[in-house]
Amino acid sequence: MKKGFCYRCGAPLEFVEKVFRQDACPSCDADVRCCLNCAEYDESAPDQCREPQIEKVTVKDRANFCEYFTLREGEPPTRRVDKAAEAKRKLEQLFKK
């Protein structure tokens, strides 16, 4: 049994066998077999993947055909802060009238 968490909403995911391309999160309907749910995904790695033999995937949050996909298991992902929105909020606070 494979257990992981959705990259988008953090809902628990459970699969008896492997994850198929058409599988979606039961909570938010996000694609499960995508880079952001993969154990090899790493923002600091080249092409954001630790697997050196991958074909480049440009859209990381959509289902793909990568043969190296393995569902990320363990703790739910931490919510990434939207850096642009955070910067805009800080500027608005700084220049408040």
C-alpha angles and dihedrals in degrees: 000000000000117000125187143135133258113256092218106044103010093236115154116259125203127185126179094205130003127328114257127212094249095051115118135188109267091220105046104008093237117154110266099197096065136112095260090061095044124108089223095056112115123163092209096052124090108278084003092278131106092209105094096200100057126122108240114268112199100185105058099182098054130081114271141176099245110152092207096061115135120171110250107243131195129045122013115265118266113246110257115228115238097241095200093051091046092050091048091050091051092049091050090052091048095050098038114148 
